[in-house]
């Protein structure tokens, strides 16, 4: 029974993360340059034995990526090389992206876990992957001086 549960949790965690091109331990998030999850995250997941522990690992890593996302976002808004129109578009795009991420990841959790106990875990993993991707996108924009998509 315990091995079936462990297997089910691994499948549940991998459902979202593998769909994003990463291992269940989050070593790579898709094909976005500059996106690699921390060694601490990988180690945390390797030692997590329950959904709650895995969720804490995911949320800790997401907090790091969220800080990177916010730093890049604020730097773009503060940068003089970006015009007011582009900054307004970025603000609107960011609000839309956040709603999309939240709703999309909630749906992904429910679809993969049919509303079961793994649904929040899958949704959190999805949000981590999406946040890391967006952070990498904003860092690229910040560094290149290109307009926000």
C-alpha positions as semicolon CSV with decimal commas, in nm:
position;residue;x (nm);y (nm);z (nm)
1;X;0,000;0,000;0,000
2;X;0,277;0,244;0,094
3;X;0,462;0,182;-0,234
4;X;0,140;0,237;-0,431
5;X;0,089;0,568;-0,253
6;X;0,449;0,674;-0,317
7;X;0,409;0,579;-0,682
8;X;0,083;0,770;-0,710
9;X;0,239;1,080;-0,556
10;X;0,537;1,057;-0,791
11;X;0,301;1,028;-1,088
12;X;0,091;1,318;-0,957
13;X;0,394;1,539;-0,909
14;X;0,535;1,444;-1,245
15;X;0,203;1,500;-1,423
16;X;0,241;1,875;-1,415
17;X;0,616;1,899;-1,406
18;X;0,680;1,648;-1,681
19;X;0,427;1,830;-1,896
20;X;0,658;2,130;-1,855
21;X;0,965;1,935;-1,961
22;X;1,119;1,885;-1,618
23;X;1,178;1,585;-1,397
24;X;0,961;1,522;-1,094
25;X;1,241;1,678;-0,891
26;X;1,233;2,000;-1,095
27;X;1,584;1,996;-1,238
28;X;1,484;2,184;-1,553
29;X;1,177;2,388;-1,635
30;X;1,112;2,347;-2,003
31;X;1,341;2,486;-2,268
32;X;1,356;2,842;-2,139
33;X;1,718;2,957;-2,113
34;X;1,821;3,048;-1,762
35;X;1,562;2,833;-1,588
36;X;1,706;2,571;-1,356
37;X;1,560;2,488;-1,020
38;X;1,785;2,494;-0,714
39;X;1,972;2,198;-0,572
40;X;1,794;2,266;-0,242
41;X;1,461;2,216;-0,418
42;X;1,571;1,888;-0,568
43;X;1,701;1,768;-0,231
44;X;1,386;1,883;-0,053
45;X;1,165;1,685;-0,290
46;X;1,392;1,383;-0,267
47;X;1,336;1,374;0,110
48;X;0,967;1,467;0,111
49;X;0,745;1,173;0,201
50;X;0,402;1,335;0,204
51;X;0,202;1,584;0,000
52;X;0,242;1,854;0,264
53;X;0,620;1,820;0,262
54;X;0,633;1,828;-0,118
55;X;0,407;2,132;-0,120
56;X;0,645;2,313;0,119
57;X;0,937;2,233;-0,115
58;X;0,748;2,367;-0,415
59;X;0,635;2,683;-0,235
60;X;0,987;2,758;-0,109
61;X;1,127;2,731;-0,462
62;X;0,839;2,932;-0,603
63;X;0,910;3,211;-0,353
64;X;1,264;3,235;-0,489
65;X;1,142;3,252;-0,849
66;X;0,869;3,498;-0,753
67;X;1,133;3,726;-0,601
68;X;1,333;3,708;-0,925
69;X;1,019;3,778;-1,128
70;X;0,930;4,081;-0,914
71;X;1,285;4,217;-0,921
72;X;1,297;4,200;-1,301
73;X;0,946;4,345;-1,333
74;X;1,029;4,639;-1,105
75;X;1,361;4,698;-1,284
76;X;1,183;4,717;-1,620
77;X;0,928;4,963;-1,484
78;X;1,207;5,177;-1,336
79;X;1,430;5,166;-1,644
80;X;1,446;5,483;-1,851
81;X;1,509;5,292;-2,176
82;X;1,152;5,159;-2,174
83;X;0,880;5,401;-2,279
84;X;0,558;5,472;-2,087
85;X;0,341;5,284;-2,338
86;X;0,553;4,970;-2,308
87;X;0,543;4,989;-1,929
88;X;0,164;5,024;-1,934
89;X;0,139;4,725;-2,167
90;X;0,367;4,527;-1,937
91;X;0,152;4,609;-1,631
92;X;-0,159;4,491;-1,817
93;X;0,018;4,183;-1,949
94;X;0,145;4,094;-1,602
95;X;-0,202;4,117;-1,449
96;X;-0,342;3,902;-1,728
97;X;-0,057;3,652;-1,700
98;X;-0,108;3,615;-1,322
99;X;-0,479;3,539;-1,368
100;X;-0,396;3,296;-1,650
101;X;-0,130;3,120;-1,439
102;X;-0,355;3,088;-1,136
103;X;-0,662;2,965;-1,323
104;X;-0,466;2,744;-1,562
105;X;-0,271;2,574;-1,284
106;X;-0,585;2,523;-1,078
107;X;-0,744;2,355;-1,379
108;X;-0,432;2,146;-1,440
109;X;-0,442;2,019;-1,082
110;X;-0,808;1,928;-1,111
111;X;-0,764;1,766;-1,452
112;X;-0,467;1,551;-1,357
113;X;-0,587;1,462;-1,007
114;X;-0,964;1,470;-1,065
115;X;-1,003;1,695;-0,763
116;X;-0,819;1,452;-0,537
117;X;-0,566;1,527;-0,268
118;X;-0,283;1,564;-0,521
119;X;-0,466;1,846;-0,705
120;X;-0,318;2,127;-0,493
121;X;0,028;1,973;-0,529
122;X;0,000;1,956;-0,906
123;X;-0,137;2,311;-0,919
124;X;0,152;2,437;-0,705
125;X;0,406;2,258;-0,926
126;X;0,244;2,413;-1,233
127;X;0,256;2,760;-1,073
128;X;0,624;2,711;-0,994
129;X;0,705;2,618;-1,354
130;X;0,500;2,907;-1,493
131;X;0,653;3,156;-1,248
132;X;1,006;3,041;-1,332
133;X;0,934;3,076;-1,704
134;X;0,789;3,425;-1,660
135;X;1,080;3,532;-1,440
136;X;1,323;3,415;-1,708
137;X;1,123;3,605;-1,973
138;X;1,125;3,927;-1,771
139;X;1,497;3,891;-1,693
140;X;1,562;3,848;-2,065
141;X;1,359;4,162;-2,141
142;X;1,535;4,354;-1,868
143;X;1,880;4,256;-1,994
144;X;1,813;4,301;-2,364
145;X;1,614;4,622;-2,351
146;X;1,354;4,455;-2,579
147;X;0,984;4,530;-2,543
148;X;0,772;4,304;-2,323
149;X;0,572;4,042;-2,515
